């Protein structure tokens, strides 16, 4: 297991540098000082092959946690990307092919690992648990949310 760095100065830097607000700052500080390894997760749909500058803020913060010995899991939304990019509020979603998603994922990971440490990162795909859902499962899950939450 990786040694966890509990240096209070480094922890304060993670909690404050490049951060607008941490809603659970005291709780997070305690966990970071405890010496237990934290597991951070970032989920993303690969709706295109390129990252933009905004991604780098989150990726850099993940790297900061890794440098203290914490683990990162990148959850690739390969299954949810099949539905398409919902960012355009006027046009319908354009569906992505499985082949295009795989290609975009490879390019995304190449860029992602320029900042985040690959050896301290686990990669999972949401198709691992979503592909086997049947319509009954979807209806059961959908009852837990309002329409506006789903959108």
N, CA, C and O atoms as a GROMACS GRO file, in nm:
protein
  604
    1UNK      N    1   0.084  -0.119   0.000
    1UNK     CA    2   0.000   0.000   0.000
    1UNK      C    3   0.088   0.125   0.000
    1UNK      O    4   0.194   0.128   0.062
    2UNK      N    5   0.043   0.224  -0.068
    2UNK     CA    6   0.115   0.351  -0.078
    2UNK      C    7   0.116   0.423   0.056
    2UNK      O    8   0.016   0.425   0.128
    3UNK      N    9   0.231   0.482   0.089
    3UNK     CA   10   0.240   0.562   0.211
    3UNK      C   11   0.162   0.692   0.190
    3UNK      O   12   0.176   0.758   0.088
    4UNK      N   13   0.081   0.726   0.288
    4UNK     CA   14  -0.002   0.846   0.281
    4UNK      C   15   0.070   0.961   0.350
    4UNK      O   16   0.108   0.951   0.466
    5UNK      N   17   0.086   1.070   0.278
    5UNK     CA   18   0.151   1.190   0.332
    5UNK      C   19   0.045   1.272   0.407
    5UNK      O   20  -0.056   1.312   0.350
    6UNK      N   21   0.070   1.295   0.536
    6UNK     CA   22  -0.025   1.372   0.618
    6UNK      C   23   0.032   1.508   0.659
    6UNK      O   24  -0.010   1.565   0.760
    7UNK      N   25   0.126   1.558   0.582
    7UNK     CA   26   0.185   1.688   0.610
    7UNK      C   27   0.076   1.795   0.611
    7UNK      O   28   0.011   1.818   0.509
    8UNK      N   29   0.054   1.861   0.727
    8UNK     CA   30  -0.054   1.960   0.738
    8UNK      C   31  -0.044   2.075   0.638
    8UNK      O   32  -0.147   2.124   0.590
    9UNK      N   33   0.077   2.117   0.604
    9UNK     CA   34   0.092   2.226   0.507
    9UNK      C   35   0.045   2.184   0.368
    9UNK      O   36  -0.023   2.260   0.299
   10UNK      N   37   0.080   2.062   0.329
   10UNK     CA   38   0.037   2.012   0.198
   10UNK      C   39  -0.115   1.994   0.194
   10UNK      O   40  -0.180   2.021   0.093
   11UNK      N   41  -0.170   1.948   0.305
   11UNK     CA   42  -0.315   1.929   0.312
   11UNK      C   43  -0.387   2.064   0.301
   11UNK      O   44  -0.487   2.075   0.230
   12UNK      N   45  -0.337   2.164   0.370
   12UNK     CA   46  -0.398   2.297   0.361
   12UNK      C   47  -0.389   2.352   0.219
   12UNK      O   48  -0.481   2.419   0.171
   13UNK      N   49  -0.279   2.323   0.152
   13UNK     CA   50  -0.265   2.368   0.014
   13UNK      C   51  -0.370   2.302  -0.076
   13UNK      O   52  -0.431   2.368  -0.160
   14UNK      N   53  -0.391   2.172  -0.058
   14UNK     CA   54  -0.493   2.101  -0.137
   14UNK      C   55  -0.631   2.158  -0.110
   14UNK      O   56  -0.712   2.175  -0.202
   15UNK      N   57  -0.658   2.189   0.016
   15UNK     CA   58  -0.791   2.237   0.053
   15UNK      C   59  -0.817   2.381   0.009
   15UNK      O   60  -0.933   2.423  -0.001
   16UNK      N   61  -0.712   2.458  -0.016
   16UNK     CA   62  -0.730   2.601  -0.042
   16UNK      C   63  -0.680   2.652  -0.176
   16UNK      O   64  -0.735   2.748  -0.230
   17UNK      N   65  -0.578   2.591  -0.231
   17UNK     CA   66  -0.518   2.642  -0.355
   17UNK      C   67  -0.602   2.604  -0.476
   17UNK      O   68  -0.632   2.486  -0.499
   18UNK      N   69  -0.641   2.705  -0.553
   18UNK     CA   70  -0.719   2.681  -0.674
   18UNK      C   71  -0.860   2.630  -0.646
   18UNK      O   72  -0.922   2.567  -0.732
   19UNK      N   73  -0.909   2.659  -0.526
   19UNK     CA   74  -1.039   2.608  -0.484
   19UNK      C   75  -1.130   2.726  -0.448
   19UNK      O   76  -1.089   2.816  -0.375
   20UNK      N   77  -1.249   2.724  -0.498
   20UNK     CA   78  -1.345   2.830  -0.463
   20UNK      C   79  -1.408   2.800  -0.327
   20UNK      O   80  -1.412   2.886  -0.240
   21UNK      N   81  -1.457   2.676  -0.310
   21UNK     CA   82  -1.521   2.639  -0.184
   21UNK      C   83  -1.519   2.488  -0.170
   21UNK      O   84  -1.542   2.414  -0.266
   22UNK      N   85  -1.492   2.442  -0.048
   22UNK     CA   86  -1.503   2.300  -0.015
   22UNK      C   87  -1.614   2.290   0.088
   22UNK      O   88  -1.600   2.342   0.199
   23UNK      N   89  -1.723   2.226   0.054
   23UNK     CA   90  -1.840   2.223   0.141
   23UNK      C   91  -1.818   2.140   0.267
   23UNK      O   92  -1.881   2.166   0.370
   24UNK      N   93  -1.730   2.042   0.260
   24UNK     CA   94  -1.703   1.956   0.376
   24UNK      C   95  -1.557   1.968   0.417
   24UNK      O   96  -1.490   1.868   0.442
   25UNK      N   97  -1.508   2.090   0.422
   25UNK     CA   98  -1.365   2.114   0.444
   25UNK      C   99  -1.313   2.050   0.572
   25UNK      O  100  -1.209   1.984   0.570
   26UNK      N  101  -1.382   2.068   0.684
   26UNK     CA  102  -1.333   2.013   0.812
   26UNK      C  103  -1.331   1.861   0.808
   26UNK      O  104  -1.235   1.798   0.853
   27UNK      N  105  -1.436   1.802   0.756
   27UNK     CA  106  -1.443   1.656   0.745
   27UNK      C  107  -1.332   1.603   0.653
   27UNK      O  108  -1.267   1.503   0.684
   28UNK      N  109  -1.311   1.670   0.542
   28UNK     CA  110  -1.206   1.628   0.449
   28UNK      C  111  -1.068   1.645   0.511
   28UNK      O  112  -0.982   1.558   0.496
   29UNK      N  113  -1.046   1.755   0.581
   29UNK     CA  114  -0.918   1.777   0.649
   29UNK      C  115  -0.890   1.662   0.747
   29UNK      O  116  -0.779   1.609   0.750
   30UNK      N  117  -0.990   1.625   0.826
   30UNK     CA  118  -0.973   1.515   0.923
   30UNK      C  119  -0.937   1.385   0.852
   30UNK      O  120  -0.849   1.312   0.897
   31UNK      N  121  -1.004   1.357   0.742
   31UNK     CA  122  -0.975   1.234   0.667
   31UNK      C  123  -0.834   1.237   0.610
   31UNK      O  124  -0.763   1.136   0.613
   32UNK      N  125  -0.793   1.352   0.558
   32UNK     CA  126  -0.657   1.363   0.503
   32UNK      C  127  -0.551   1.350   0.612
   32UNK      O  128  -0.445   1.292   0.587
   33UNK      N  129  -0.578   1.401   0.729
   33UNK     CA  130  -0.483   1.391   0.840
   33UNK      C  131  -0.481   1.253   0.904
   33UNK      O  132  -0.386   1.219   0.974
   34UNK      N  133  -0.584   1.172   0.880
   34UNK     CA  134  -0.595   1.040   0.944
   34UNK      C  135  -0.491   0.940   0.894
   34UNK      O  136  -0.460   0.843   0.963
   35UNK      N  137  -0.437   0.964   0.776
   35UNK     CA  138  -0.340   0.870   0.720
   35UNK      C  139  -0.404   0.757   0.641
   35UNK      O  140  -0.332   0.672   0.588
   36UNK      N  141  -0.536   0.754   0.634
   36UNK     CA  142  -0.604   0.651   0.554
   36UNK      C  143  -0.610   0.696   0.409
   36UNK      O  144  -0.628   0.814   0.379
   37UNK      N  145  -0.595   0.599   0.320
   37UNK     CA  146  -0.599   0.630   0.178
   37UNK      C  147  -0.742   0.663   0.134
   37UNK      O  148  -0.835   0.588   0.162
   38UNK      N  149  -0.757   0.776   0.067
   38UNK     CA  150  -0.887   0.814   0.012
   38UNK      C  151  -0.896   0.765  -0.132
   38UNK      O  152  -0.795   0.743  -0.199
   39UNK      N  153  -1.017   0.747  -0.177
   39UNK     CA  154  -1.044   0.699  -0.312
   39UNK      C  155  -1.130   0.804  -0.380
   39UNK      O  156  -1.248   0.818  -0.349
   40UNK      N  157  -1.072   0.878  -0.474
   40UNK     CA  158  -1.142   0.984  -0.546
   40UNK      C  159  -1.189   0.932  -0.680
   40UNK      O  160  -1.117   0.858  -0.748
   41UNK      N  161  -1.311   0.969  -0.718
   41UNK     CA  162  -1.367   0.921  -0.844
   41UNK      C  163  -1.407   1.039  -0.931
   41UNK      O  164  -1.464   1.137  -0.883
   42UNK      N  165  -1.376   1.027  -1.059
   42UNK     CA  166  -1.417   1.126  -1.158
   42UNK      C  167  -1.486   1.052  -1.271
   42UNK      O  168  -1.429   0.961  -1.332
   43UNK      N  169  -1.609   1.090  -1.298
   43UNK     CA  170  -1.683   1.028  -1.407
   43UNK      C  171  -1.695   1.124  -1.524
   43UNK      O  172  -1.719   1.243  -1.506
   44UNK      N  173  -1.680   1.070  -1.645
   44UNK     CA  174  -1.692   1.155  -1.764
   44UNK      C  175  -1.743   1.075  -1.882
   44UNK      O  176  -1.704   0.960  -1.904
   45UNK      N  177  -1.831   1.137  -1.959
   45UNK     CA  178  -1.870   1.081  -2.087
   45UNK      C  179  -1.767   1.130  -2.189
   45UNK      O  180  -1.725   1.246  -2.184
   46UNK      N  181  -1.728   1.044  -2.279
   46UNK     CA  182  -1.630   1.083  -2.381
   46UNK      C  183  -1.705   1.122  -2.508
   46UNK      O  184  -1.713   1.047  -2.605
   47UNK      N  185  -1.761   1.243  -2.504
   47UNK     CA  186  -1.840   1.292  -2.617
   47UNK      C  187  -1.754   1.352  -2.726
   47UNK      O  188  -1.805   1.400  -2.827
   48UNK      N  189  -1.624   1.349  -2.706
   48UNK     CA  190  -1.529   1.396  -2.805
   48UNK      C  191  -1.389   1.360  -2.759
   48UNK      O  192  -1.370   1.324  -2.643
   49UNK      N  193  -1.291   1.369  -2.848
   49UNK     CA  194  -1.157   1.324  -2.814
   49UNK      C  195  -1.072   1.426  -2.738
   49UNK      O  196  -0.967   1.391  -2.684
   50UNK      N  197  -1.116   1.550  -2.734
   50UNK     CA  198  -1.028   1.655  -2.681
   50UNK      C  199  -1.073   1.706  -2.545
   50UNK      O  200  -1.192   1.724  -2.519
   51UNK      N  201  -0.975   1.729  -2.461
   51UNK     CA  202  -1.000   1.795  -2.334
   51UNK      C  203  -0.982   1.945  -2.354
   51UNK      O  204  -0.912   1.987  -2.446
   52UNK      N  205  -1.044   2.023  -2.268
   52UNK     CA  206  -1.024   2.168  -2.275
   52UNK      C  207  -0.963   2.216  -2.144
   52UNK      O  208  -0.946   2.138  -2.051
   53UNK      N  209  -0.932   2.342  -2.140
   53UNK     CA  210  -0.863   2.399  -2.025
   53UNK      C  211  -0.938   2.376  -1.894
   53UNK      O  212  -0.876   2.356  -1.790
   54UNK      N  213  -1.069   2.380  -1.899
   54UNK     CA  214  -1.150   2.358  -1.778
   54UNK      C  215  -1.127   2.222  -1.715
   54UNK      O  216  -1.135   2.208  -1.593
   55UNK      N  217  -1.099   2.121  -1.797
   55UNK     CA  218  -1.070   1.988  -1.743
   55UNK      C  219  -0.944   1.989  -1.657
   55UNK      O  220  -0.934   1.916  -1.559
   56UNK      N  221  -0.848   2.072  -1.694
   56UNK     CA  222  -0.717   2.068  -1.628
   56UNK      C  223  -0.726   2.105  -1.480
   56UNK      O  224  -0.643   2.059  -1.401
   57UNK      N  225  -0.823   2.186  -1.442
   57UNK     CA  226  -0.837   2.224  -1.301
   57UNK      C  227  -0.867   2.100  -1.217
   57UNK      O  228  -0.804   2.078  -1.114
   58UNK      N  229  -0.964   2.021  -1.260
   58UNK     CA  230  -1.002   1.900  -1.187
   58UNK      C  231  -0.888   1.798  -1.192
   58UNK      O  232  -0.856   1.736  -1.091
   59UNK      N  233  -0.828   1.780  -1.308
   59UNK     CA  234  -0.721   1.682  -1.323
   59UNK      C  235  -0.602   1.718  -1.235
   59UNK      O  236  -0.540   1.631  -1.174
   60UNK      N  237  -0.570   1.846  -1.228
   60UNK     CA  238  -0.458   1.890  -1.144
   60UNK      C  239  -0.487   1.863  -0.996
   60UNK      O  240  -0.397   1.825  -0.921
   61UNK      N  241  -0.611   1.883  -0.955
   61UNK     CA  242  -0.648   1.858  -0.815
   61UNK      C  243  -0.640   1.708  -0.785
   61UNK      O  244  -0.597   1.669  -0.676
   62UNK      N  245  -0.681   1.625  -0.879
   62UNK     CA  246  -0.667   1.480  -0.861
   62UNK      C  247  -0.520   1.443  -0.844
   62UNK      O  248  -0.485   1.362  -0.758
   63UNK      N  249  -0.435   1.503  -0.924
   63UNK     CA  250  -0.291   1.478  -0.914
   63UNK      C  251  -0.238   1.519  -0.777
   63UNK      O  252  -0.157   1.448  -0.718
   64UNK      N  253  -0.285   1.632  -0.725
   64UNK     CA  254  -0.244   1.676  -0.591
   64UNK      C  255  -0.276   1.570  -0.487
   64UNK      O  256  -0.194   1.540  -0.401
   65UNK      N  257  -0.395   1.513  -0.495
   65UNK     CA  258  -0.434   1.406  -0.401
   65UNK      C  259  -0.346   1.283  -0.421
   65UNK      O  260  -0.304   1.220  -0.323
   66UNK      N  261  -0.317   1.248  -0.546
   66UNK     CA  262  -0.230   1.134  -0.573
   66UNK      C  263  -0.092   1.154  -0.514
   66UNK      O  264  -0.032   1.059  -0.462
   67UNK      N  265  -0.041   1.274  -0.520
   67UNK     CA  266   0.093   1.302  -0.467
   67UNK      C  267   0.098   1.285  -0.315
   67UNK      O  268   0.206   1.270  -0.258
   68UNK      N  269  -0.018   1.286  -0.250
   68UNK     CA  270  -0.025   1.255  -0.107
   68UNK      C  271  -0.047   1.106  -0.083
   68UNK      O  272  -0.051   1.061   0.031
   69UNK      N  273  -0.062   1.028  -0.192
   69UNK     CA  274  -0.076   0.883  -0.180
   69UNK      C  275  -0.217   0.831  -0.199
   69UNK      O  276  -0.242   0.712  -0.177
   70UNK      N  277  -0.310   0.916  -0.239
   70UNK     CA  278  -0.448   0.874  -0.254
   70UNK      C  279  -0.473   0.819  -0.394
   70UNK      O  280  -0.398   0.846  -0.488
   71UNK      N  281  -0.580   0.741  -0.407
   71UNK     CA  282  -0.609   0.669  -0.531
   71UNK      C  283  -0.722   0.738  -0.607
   71UNK      O  284  -0.813   0.796  -0.548
   72UNK      N  285  -0.713   0.732  -0.739
   72UNK     CA  286  -0.814   0.792  -0.828
   72UNK      C  287  -0.875   0.683  -0.914
   72UNK      O  288  -0.806   0.593  -0.962
   73UNK      N  289  -1.006   0.691  -0.933
   73UNK     CA  290  -1.074   0.606  -1.030
   73UNK      C  291  -1.137   0.697  -1.135
   73UNK      O  292  -1.215   0.786  -1.102
   74UNK      N  293  -1.103   0.672  -1.260
   74UNK     CA  294  -1.165   0.741  -1.372
   74UNK      C  295  -1.276   0.652  -1.424
   74UNK      O  296  -1.250   0.540  -1.470
   75UNK      N  297  -1.398   0.701  -1.417
   75UNK     CA  298  -1.513   0.625  -1.468
   75UNK      C  299  -1.548   0.680  -1.605
   75UNK      O  300  -1.596   0.792  -1.619
   76UNK      N  301  -1.523   0.598  -1.706
   76UNK     CA  302  -1.552   0.635  -1.844
   76UNK      C  303  -1.699   0.602  -1.872
   76UNK      O  304  -1.742   0.488  -1.855
   77UNK      N  305  -1.774   0.701  -1.913
   77UNK     CA  306  -1.916   0.681  -1.944
   77UNK      C  307  -1.934   0.628  -2.085
   77UNK      O  308  -1.999   0.693  -2.168
   78UNK      N  309  -1.879   0.511  -2.112
   78UNK     CA  310  -1.891   0.456  -2.247
   78UNK      C  311  -2.035   0.420  -2.281
   78UNK      O  312  -2.078   0.437  -2.394
   79UNK      N  313  -2.108   0.370  -2.183
   79UNK     CA  314  -2.248   0.333  -2.207
   79UNK      C  315  -2.335   0.457  -2.222
   79UNK      O  316  -2.416   0.466  -2.314
   80UNK      N  317  -2.318   0.553  -2.132
   80UNK     CA  318  -2.399   0.675  -2.138
   80UNK      C  319  -2.362   0.762  -2.257
   80UNK      O  320  -2.445   0.840  -2.304
   81UNK      N  321  -2.239   0.752  -2.306
   81UNK     CA  322  -2.199   0.829  -2.424
   81UNK      C  323  -2.274   0.781  -2.548
   81UNK      O  324  -2.291   0.857  -2.643
   82UNK      N  325  -2.318   0.655  -2.548
   82UNK     CA  326  -2.394   0.604  -2.662
   82UNK      C  327  -2.518   0.689  -2.688
   82UNK      O  328  -2.565   0.699  -2.801
   83UNK      N  329  -2.572   0.751  -2.582
   83UNK     CA  330  -2.692   0.834  -2.595
   83UNK      C  331  -2.661   0.964  -2.667
   83UNK      O  332  -2.748   1.020  -2.733
   84UNK      N  333  -2.539   1.012  -2.656
   84UNK     CA  334  -2.499   1.134  -2.723
   84UNK      C  335  -2.479   1.249  -2.627
   84UNK      O  336  -2.508   1.238  -2.508
   85UNK      N  337  -2.429   1.358  -2.680
   85UNK     CA  338  -2.399   1.477  -2.601
   85UNK      C  339  -2.526   1.560  -2.584
   85UNK      O  340  -2.589   1.600  -2.682
   86UNK      N  341  -2.562   1.586  -2.461
   86UNK     CA  342  -2.685   1.661  -2.432
   86UNK      C  343  -2.660   1.810  -2.410
   86UNK      O  344  -2.750   1.882  -2.367
   87UNK      N  345  -2.541   1.858  -2.440
   87UNK     CA  346  -2.509   1.998  -2.411
   87UNK      C  347  -2.581   2.097  -2.503
   87UNK      O  348  -2.600   2.212  -2.465
   88UNK      N  349  -2.621   2.053  -2.620
   88UNK     CA  350  -2.695   2.142  -2.710
   88UNK      C  351  -2.843   2.134  -2.674
   88UNK      O  352  -2.906   2.029  -2.688
   89UNK      N  353  -2.898   2.242  -2.627
   89UNK     CA  354  -3.036   2.243  -2.578
   89UNK      C  355  -3.139   2.255  -2.691
   89UNK      O  356  -3.258   2.238  -2.666
   90UNK      N  357  -3.095   2.283  -2.814
   90UNK     CA  358  -3.187   2.302  -2.925
   90UNK      C  359  -3.199   2.176  -3.010
   90UNK      O  360  -3.310   2.129  -3.036
   91UNK      N  361  -3.086   2.122  -3.051
   91UNK     CA  362  -3.086   2.005  -3.138
   91UNK      C  363  -3.094   1.876  -3.058
   91UNK      O  364  -3.063   1.873  -2.939
   92UNK      N  365  -3.138   1.770  -3.126
   92UNK     CA  366  -3.141   1.639  -3.062
   92UNK      C  367  -2.998   1.589  -3.041
   92UNK      O  368  -2.904   1.633  -3.107
   93UNK      N  369  -2.986   1.499  -2.948
   93UNK     CA  370  -2.855   1.438  -2.923
   93UNK      C  371  -2.810   1.360  -3.046
   93UNK      O  372  -2.890   1.295  -3.112
   94UNK      N  373  -2.682   1.368  -3.075
   94UNK     CA  374  -2.627   1.286  -3.182
   94UNK      C  375  -2.567   1.162  -3.116
   94UNK      O  376  -2.486   1.172  -3.024
   95UNK      N  377  -2.607   1.047  -3.166
   95UNK     CA  378  -2.557   0.923  -3.108
   95UNK      C  379  -2.413   0.899  -3.150
   95UNK      O  380  -2.372   0.937  -3.260
   96UNK      N  381  -2.339   0.836  -3.062
   96UNK     CA  382  -2.200   0.799  -3.091
   96UNK      C  383  -2.193   0.649  -3.113
   96UNK      O  384  -2.265   0.572  -3.049
   97UNK      N  385  -2.106   0.608  -3.203
   97UNK     CA  386  -2.087   0.465  -3.226
   97UNK      C  387  -1.989   0.410  -3.122
   97UNK      O  388  -1.909   0.484  -3.066
   98UNK      N  389  -1.997   0.281  -3.099
   98UNK     CA  390  -1.906   0.216  -3.005
   98UNK      C  391  -1.762   0.235  -3.050
   98UNK      O  392  -1.673   0.256  -2.967
   99UNK      N  393  -1.737   0.227  -3.180
   99UNK     CA  394  -1.602   0.243  -3.233
   99UNK      C  395  -1.549   0.384  -3.207
   99UNK      O  396  -1.434   0.402  -3.167
  100UNK      N  397  -1.635   0.484  -3.230
  100UNK     CA  398  -1.594   0.623  -3.208
  100UNK      C  399  -1.568   0.648  -3.060
  100UNK      O  400  -1.473   0.718  -3.024
  101UNK      N  401  -1.651   0.592  -2.974
  101UNK     CA  402  -1.632   0.609  -2.829
  101UNK      C  403  -1.498   0.550  -2.786
  101UNK      O  404  -1.426   0.612  -2.709
  102UNK      N  405  -1.465   0.431  -2.837
  102UNK     CA  406  -1.336   0.368  -2.802
  102UNK      C  407  -1.219   0.454  -2.849
  102UNK      O  408  -1.120   0.471  -2.777
  103UNK      N  409  -1.230   0.508  -2.969
  103UNK     CA  410  -1.124   0.593  -3.023
  103UNK      C  411  -1.109   0.720  -2.939
  103UNK      O  412  -0.998   0.759  -2.901
  104UNK      N  413  -1.222   0.785  -2.909
  104UNK     CA  414  -1.219   0.906  -2.828
  104UNK      C  415  -1.166   0.877  -2.688
  104UNK      O  416  -1.094   0.959  -2.630
  105UNK      N  417  -1.202   0.762  -2.633
  105UNK     CA  418  -1.154   0.724  -2.499
  105UNK      C  419  -1.002   0.714  -2.497
  105UNK      O  420  -0.938   0.761  -2.402
  106UNK      N  421  -0.944   0.654  -2.599
  106UNK     CA  422  -0.798   0.641  -2.603
  106UNK      C  423  -0.731   0.778  -2.606
  106UNK      O  424  -0.633   0.801  -2.536
  107UNK      N  425  -0.784   0.867  -2.688
  107UNK     CA  426  -0.727   1.002  -2.696
  107UNK      C  427  -0.747   1.078  -2.565
  107UNK      O  428  -0.659   1.150  -2.519
  108UNK      N  429  -0.864   1.061  -2.504
  108UNK     CA  430  -0.894   1.126  -2.376
  108UNK      C  431  -0.794   1.078  -2.270
  108UNK      O  432  -0.737   1.160  -2.197
  109UNK      N  433  -0.771   0.947  -2.262
  109UNK     CA  434  -0.679   0.893  -2.161
  109UNK      C  435  -0.537   0.942  -2.183
  109UNK      O  436  -0.466   0.970  -2.087
  110UNK      N  437  -0.494   0.952  -2.310
  110UNK     CA  438  -0.359   1.003  -2.336
  110UNK      C  439  -0.342   1.143  -2.279
  110UNK      O  440  -0.239   1.176  -2.221
  111UNK      N  441  -0.444   1.226  -2.296
  111UNK     CA  442  -0.438   1.362  -2.244
  111UNK      C  443  -0.452   1.363  -2.092
  111UNK      O  444  -0.382   1.438  -2.023
  112UNK      N  445  -0.542   1.283  -2.039
  112UNK     CA  446  -0.568   1.274  -1.895
  112UNK      C  447  -0.440   1.236  -1.820
  112UNK      O  448  -0.409   1.294  -1.716
  113UNK      N  449  -0.367   1.139  -1.874
  113UNK     CA  450  -0.248   1.089  -1.805
  113UNK      C  451  -0.125   1.178  -1.825
  113UNK      O  452  -0.016   1.144  -1.780
  114UNK      N  453  -0.141   1.289  -1.893
  114UNK     CA  454  -0.034   1.389  -1.895
  114UNK      C  455  -0.032   1.465  -1.763
  114UNK      O  456   0.069   1.525  -1.727
  115UNK      N  457  -0.144   1.462  -1.690
  115UNK     CA  458  -0.155   1.531  -1.562
  115UNK      C  459  -0.168   1.432  -1.447
  115UNK      O  460  -0.097   1.443  -1.347
  116UNK      N  461  -0.257   1.336  -1.460
  116UNK     CA  462  -0.287   1.241  -1.352
  116UNK      C  463  -0.195   1.120  -1.364
  116UNK      O  464  -0.165   1.074  -1.474
  117UNK      N  465  -0.150   1.069  -1.249
  117UNK     CA  466  -0.058   0.955  -1.247
  117UNK      C  467  -0.130   0.826  -1.284
  117UNK      O  468  -0.220   0.782  -1.213
  118UNK      N  469  -0.090   0.766  -1.394
  118UNK     CA  470  -0.156   0.645  -1.443
  118UNK      C  471  -0.143   0.530  -1.345
  118UNK      O  472  -0.238   0.454  -1.326
  119UNK      N  473  -0.026   0.516  -1.282
  119UNK     CA  474  -0.004   0.403  -1.192
  119UNK      C  475  -0.087   0.411  -1.064
  119UNK      O  476  -0.098   0.312  -0.992
  120UNK      N  477  -0.144   0.527  -1.034
  120UNK     CA  478  -0.229   0.543  -0.917
  120UNK      C  479  -0.375   0.566  -0.957
  120UNK      O  480  -0.454   0.623  -0.882
  121UNK      N  481  -0.408   0.522  -1.079
  121UNK     CA  482  -0.543   0.543  -1.131
  121UNK      C  483  -0.600   0.411  -1.179
  121UNK      O  484  -0.535   0.335  -1.251
  122UNK      N  485  -0.723   0.386  -1.138
  122UNK     CA  486  -0.798   0.271  -1.188
  122UNK      C  487  -0.898   0.323  -1.290
  122UNK      O  488  -0.956   0.430  -1.271
  123UNK      N  489  -0.917   0.249  -1.397
  123UNK     CA  490  -1.015   0.290  -1.499
  123UNK      C  491  -1.129   0.190  -1.498
  123UNK      O  492  -1.108   0.068  -1.503
  124UNK      N  493  -1.250   0.243  -1.490
  124UNK     CA  494  -1.371   0.161  -1.498
  124UNK      C  495  -1.460   0.222  -1.606
  124UNK      O  496  -1.449   0.340  -1.637
  125UNK      N  497  -1.546   0.141  -1.661
  125UNK     CA  498  -1.642   0.187  -1.762
  125UNK      C  499  -1.783   0.162  -1.709
  125UNK      O  500  -1.810   0.056  -1.652
  126UNK      N  501  -1.872   0.260  -1.727
  126UNK     CA  502  -2.005   0.241  -1.670
  126UNK      C  503  -2.086   0.133  -1.742
  126UNK      O  504  -2.191   0.092  -1.693
  127UNK      N  505  -2.039   0.087  -1.856
  127UNK     CA  506  -2.105  -0.026  -1.922
  127UNK      C  507  -2.091  -0.154  -1.839
  127UNK      O  508  -2.169  -0.248  -1.856
  128UNK      N  509  -1.993  -0.157  -1.749
  128UNK     CA  510  -1.974  -0.275  -1.664
  128UNK      C  511  -2.098  -0.303  -1.580
  128UNK      O  512  -2.127  -0.420  -1.551
  129UNK      N  513  -2.172  -0.201  -1.542
  129UNK     CA  514  -2.292  -0.223  -1.461
  129UNK      C  515  -2.420  -0.177  -1.529
  129UNK      O  516  -2.528  -0.218  -1.487
  130UNK      N  517  -2.412  -0.094  -1.631
  130UNK     CA  518  -2.534  -0.044  -1.695
  130UNK      C  519  -2.583  -0.131  -1.810
  130UNK      O  520  -2.703  -0.134  -1.838
  131UNK      N  521  -2.494  -0.201  -1.878
  131UNK     CA  522  -2.534  -0.275  -1.999
  131UNK      C  523  -2.633  -0.388  -1.969
  131UNK      O  524  -2.707  -0.429  -2.058
  132UNK      N  525  -2.634  -0.437  -1.846
  132UNK     CA  526  -2.721  -0.550  -1.814
  132UNK      C  527  -2.857  -0.508  -1.756
  132UNK      O  528  -2.938  -0.594  -1.722
  133UNK      N  529  -2.882  -0.378  -1.743
  133UNK     CA  530  -3.011  -0.332  -1.692
  133UNK      C  531  -3.120  -0.362  -1.794
  133UNK      O  532  -3.101  -0.342  -1.914
  134UNK      N  533  -3.234  -0.409  -1.745
  134UNK     CA  534  -3.349  -0.424  -1.835
  134UNK      C  535  -3.445  -0.308  -1.808
  134UNK      O  536  -3.422  -0.226  -1.719
  135UNK      N  537  -3.552  -0.301  -1.885
  135UNK     CA  538  -3.643  -0.187  -1.873
  135UNK      C  539  -3.705  -0.179  -1.734
  135UNK      O  540  -3.727  -0.069  -1.682
  136UNK      N  541  -3.733  -0.292  -1.673
  136UNK     CA  542  -3.787  -0.294  -1.537
  136UNK      C  543  -3.690  -0.227  -1.440
  136UNK      O  544  -3.731  -0.151  -1.352
  137UNK      N  545  -3.561  -0.255  -1.455
  137UNK     CA  546  -3.460  -0.191  -1.370
  137UNK      C  547  -3.459  -0.040  -1.392
  137UNK      O  548  -3.449   0.037  -1.296
  138UNK      N  549  -3.468   0.001  -1.517
  138UNK     CA  550  -3.467   0.144  -1.549
  138UNK      C  551  -3.587   0.214  -1.486
  138UNK      O  552  -3.573   0.322  -1.429
  139UNK      N  553  -3.705   0.154  -1.497
  139UNK     CA  554  -3.826   0.212  -1.438
  139UNK      C  555  -3.810   0.223  -1.286
  139UNK      O  556  -3.844   0.326  -1.228
  140UNK      N  557  -3.759   0.119  -1.223
  140UNK     CA  558  -3.739   0.121  -1.078
  140UNK      C  559  -3.644   0.234  -1.038
  140UNK      O  560  -3.669   0.305  -0.941
  141UNK      N  561  -3.536   0.250  -1.112
  141UNK     CA  562  -3.441   0.358  -1.083
  141UNK      C  563  -3.502   0.495  -1.111
  141UNK      O  564  -3.481   0.589  -1.034
  142UNK      N  565  -3.577   0.506  -1.220
  142UNK     CA  566  -3.634   0.635  -1.258
  142UNK      C  567  -3.733   0.687  -1.154
  142UNK      O  568  -3.750   0.808  -1.140
  143UNK      N  569  -3.797   0.597  -1.080
  143UNK     CA  570  -3.891   0.639  -0.976
  143UNK      C  571  -3.822   0.714  -0.863
  143UNK      O  572  -3.887   0.783  -0.785
  144UNK      N  573  -3.691   0.701  -0.853
  144UNK     CA  574  -3.617   0.765  -0.745
  144UNK      C  575  -3.587   0.912  -0.772
  144UNK      O  576  -3.537   0.982  -0.684
  145UNK      N  577  -3.617   0.960  -0.894
  145UNK     CA  578  -3.581   1.095  -0.935
  145UNK      C  579  -3.699   1.166  -1.000
  145UNK      O  580  -3.792   1.103  -1.049
  146UNK      N  581  -3.693   1.298  -0.998
  146UNK     CA  582  -3.792   1.377  -1.073
  146UNK      C  583  -3.743   1.389  -1.217
  146UNK      O  584  -3.626   1.363  -1.247
  147UNK      N  585  -3.833   1.429  -1.306
  147UNK     CA  586  -3.795   1.446  -1.446
  147UNK      C  587  -3.686   1.553  -1.459
  147UNK      O  588  -3.591   1.535  -1.536
  148UNK      N  589  -3.698   1.662  -1.385
  148UNK     CA  590  -3.597   1.768  -1.395
  148UNK      C  591  -3.460   1.721  -1.345
  148UNK      O  592  -3.358   1.764  -1.397
  149UNK      N  593  -3.457   1.633  -1.245
  149UNK     CA  594  -3.329   1.578  -1.199
  149UNK      C  595  -3.267   1.490  -1.306
  149UNK      O  596  -3.145   1.490  -1.324
  150UNK      N  597  -3.348   1.415  -1.377
  150UNK     CA  598  -3.297   1.327  -1.482
  150UNK      C  599  -3.243   1.407  -1.599
  150UNK      O  600  -3.146   1.366  -1.663
  151UNK      N  601  -3.304   1.520  -1.628
  151UNK     CA  602  -3.261   1.604  -1.739
  151UNK      C  603  -3.144   1.689  -1.697
  151UNK      O  604  -3.092   1.766  -1.778
   0.00000   0.00000   0.00000
